[in-house]
Amino acid sequence: MIDFQQAAAKRNNWGYVDFYHPMTEINLREQAKDSTFSLTPNDRVHPDNDGHLVMAYLF
């Protein structure tokens, strides 16, 4: 999905911000310390308030 989105953005001259890779890295790092940690706790896809804060920082 990420590759598709990035290709579509390039093909259509749209801006593209990769949230997936840095947020996954944060999740994995923090889950090594606390297995219940998640920036997407409700459905493992959509971020909660903490996840949105990380996205704003990355943006």
N, C-alpha and C positions, 0 to 999 in steps of 0.2 A: 504494500500500500504506500509506503514512504517513497519508494522509487517511482511509482506511478504519479504521485502528487508532485514530486520534484520535476519529473519529465514534463508533466502538463504545464507547470509553471514556466519552465524554460521555453517550451513550444509556444506558449501564448504571451510571452514577455511579461509574466506576472512576478511579483515579489514572492519570495519563499523564505520562511524561517523554519529551521529544523529544531523542533522542540523534542522530538522523539528520542534522539540519541543522548542529549545531555540529561533529559529527565530520567531515562532508563538507567544511565550511569549513576545518578543520584539515588534512585530507588535501590539499585543493587548494592551500592556502597552502604547505605543506611540499613538495609535489610540484613546485611552481614552482622550488624550490631544489635538490631531489633527486628525479628522476623515479622512483626506486625506493622512495620513502617510502610507507608505507601502515600504517594502523591495523588493516587487515583483509587481511593479505598472503596468507593461505592460499587463500581462495576469493573474496575481494573482498566478502564479506558478513559473516562472523563475525570479531569482533575477536580479536587476539592479546593477550598480557599487557599490552602498552602500551595497546592499545585499551581493555581492561578498566580500566586505571588512569584513563584519560581519562573513561570512563563513570562511575566512582566519584566522580571530582572533579566532574563535571557534576551528578550526583545530589545 
